[in-house]
C-alpha cells in the first residue's frame, strides 16, 4: 500500500523544495515579515507587515478562528477540531474545541507550517533597530 505524503512532509524531506519555500515563507515564528514601524495619520506607531503569501483570513469566522493557511490547507476552525492536547495529570487526549479553548493561532499569524525558523535569532536582532 502506498501512503500519500503531505506537501509539508515533502518540503521537509527535499532540500531543493525546502530552499524554494524558505525563500517565499517569512522567517521566524510568524506568517509575516516586519517592514518596520511607521506612524499612521494620527501619529500613532504601528508595525507595517508583509503577510505570508499562503496566509489568509475567513471574515465569516470569529476573529480568533478566522486564520487560514493555503499551504497546509487548514484554518483555525478546522485545526481546533483536529489537534489533540494531552492532559499531563490524566493522560487524556482532547481537541482544543473539546477543551473549550481556541488553541490554533493562525488568526494571529503564528506559524503552523514549521518552515523557515532557522534565522529567527537574526530577526530578533533586527527588532531592536525598529523601535521608535
Secondary structure, 3 states (H helix, E strand, C coil): CCCCCCHHHHHHHCHHHHHHHHHHCCCCCECEEEEEEEECCCCCEEEEEEECCCEEECCCCCHHHCEEECCCCEEHHHHHHHCEEECCCCCCEEEHHHHCCCCCCHHHCECCCCCCCCCHHHHHHHHHHHCC
